[in-house]
Amino acid sequence: MGQQADLLVDHAGARLYIECKRPLYEHSIRRNIEKARVQLRQRFNAERQLNSVGGLVAISVSKAVNPGSNVFIVDEADGLKRLGNDVARIHQQYCGDYNSQIDPKLIGILYQIYTPAFVRNGKHPLTAASQIEIFLARWQPANRLSAHG
């Protein structure tokens, strides 16, 4: 196992480990996040300079939210924002204990959804919808960042 992570960012003497998961079902999200957290703790324990290390859980919930080859269907383009609501619901439902058990080196959770979409009343009805939400640990200055695609 060593220090290899799904993604490792080294910058100016600091190191950020990112563990990525892609659960197929919504009920397995909590287990995947916990597995990533365990992997990050193992990485931290192997580090010599603990003051310059951090970790982030990155989880794609695309298959869990929109299984199979389903197309995400909305009436208007604004309906695509529902993906962000799904992510917030998932975070609340499956990560309620995240901040209470947080290691200060775990800086947060990044959620990603990418799905084919159909906008019934849109100028370009077929599209791909993408949403990224980052929930930072409560001790961080901001507790939620969002990006729409």
Rosetta blueprint (number, residue, H / E / L):
1 M L
2 G L
3 Q L
4 Q L
5 A L
6 D L
7 L E
8 L E
9 V E
10 D E
11 H E
12 A L
13 G L
14 A E
15 R E
16 L E
17 Y E
18 I E
19 E E
20 C E
21 K E
22 R L
23 P L
24 L L
25 Y L
26 E H
27 H H
28 S H
29 I H
30 R H
31 R H
32 N H
33 I H
34 E H
35 K H
36 A H
37 R H
38 V H
39 Q H
40 L H
41 R H
42 Q H
43 R H
44 F H
45 N H
46 A H
47 E L
48 R L
49 Q L
50 L H
51 N H
52 S H
53 V E
54 G E
55 G E
56 L E
57 V E
58 A E
59 I E
60 S E
61 V L
62 S H
63 K H
64 A H
65 V H
66 N L
67 P L
68 G L
69 S L
70 N L
71 V L
72 F E
73 I E
74 V E
75 D L
76 E L
77 A H
78 D H
79 G H
80 L H
81 K H
82 R H
83 L H
84 G H
85 N H
86 D H
87 V H
88 A H
89 R H
90 I H
91 H H
92 Q H
93 Q H
94 Y H
95 C L
96 G L
97 D L
98 Y L
99 N L
100 S L
101 Q L
102 I L
103 D L
104 P L
105 K L
106 L E
107 I E
108 G E
109 I E
110 L E
111 Y E
112 Q E
113 I E
114 Y E
115 T E
116 P E
117 A E
118 F E
119 V E
120 R L
121 N L
122 G L
123 K L
124 H L
125 P L
126 L E
127 T E
128 A E
129 A E
130 S E
131 Q E
132 I E
133 E E
134 I E
135 F E
136 L E
137 A L
138 R L
139 W L
140 Q L
141 P L
142 A L
143 N L
144 R L
145 L E
146 S E
147 A E
148 H E
149 G L
